[in-house]
Amino acid sequence: MTPADVQILIVDDVQSMRIQVKEILRSCGFEKIRTASNGLEALGMVNELSAHLLICDWHMAPMSGLELLKEIRNKDKLRDTAFLMLTAEGTKERVIEALKSGLDDYVMKPFTVEHARLKVMGALLKRKVL
């Protein structure tokens, strides 16, 4: 599979962040990118989309990124979907909780294009998508 074939869902309640992440992904050769503005919207989309990767903000309402992660990991069909969290959440306990819940990796805000690219590629390789 090539980056152009990978289905990605970006979930963030801030439109400018969704646009920024989408532009970064496009510059890396990814083409099949959809967006959602919160966890509930994403949960509805992910079943029909068969996404290979979710890139999700941590702090959103009505469903946080952590809550979405737990829902995804509890669904047999979606359990192996790569999942990256975009966050300013830096407390060790919270990050450990997310990793124990099945998070593949996280990207601290603010981030560089290269750092985001490395994290995306790492998550896709870890899940054997690429």
ABEGO torsion letter per residue (X at the ends): XBAAABBBBBBBABAAAAAAAAAAAAAAGBABBBBBABAAAAAAAAAAAGBABBBBBABBOABBAAAAAAAAAABAAAAABBBBBBBABABAAAAAAAAAAGBABBBBOBBBAAAAAAAAAAAAAAAGAX
